[in-house]
Amino acid sequence: MSTPAVERLEHLLGIVLHAGAVASTTLLAVGLLLLMVAPSHPWASWATTAGLLILIATPVTRVVTSVAQYAVERDWLFVTLTAMVLVVLLGSLLVARG
């Protein structure tokens, strides 16, 4: 990949990671605040669960974004390697579910 392509990928991955971190932190903070103020509020559980799911999904989204960008760049070696990482991540999720 050329240097502009690497910079574009790094910028895109930075956006994905930043958005995931901000969204999960915000939802977790709202959920925990609601749990302290009104423990029986239905939004407390929802916000906390959503924050945790986004936190877990952020690295997977990063890998999916990498696979897509490498495919656009036609860098098939990195598409293959990154897709293998994605398979391991998804396999781990399936094993954890149980």
Stockholm file with secondary structure:
# STOCKHOLM 1.0

chainA/1-98         MSTPAVERLEHLLGIVLHAGAVASTTLLAVGLLLLMVAPSHPWASWATTAGLLILIATPVTRVVTSVAQYAVERDWLFVTLTAMVLVVLLGSLLVARG
#=GR chainA/1-98 SS CCHHHHHHHHHHHHHHHHHHHHHHHHHHHHHHHHHHHCTTCHHHHHHHHHHHHHHHHHHHHHHHHHHHHHHHTTCHHHHHHHHHHHHHHHHHHHHHHC
#=GC SS_cons        CCHHHHHHHHHHHHHHHHHHHHHHHHHHHHHHHHHHHCTTCHHHHHHHHHHHHHHHHHHHHHHHHHHHHHHHTTCHHHHHHHHHHHHHHHHHHHHHHC
//
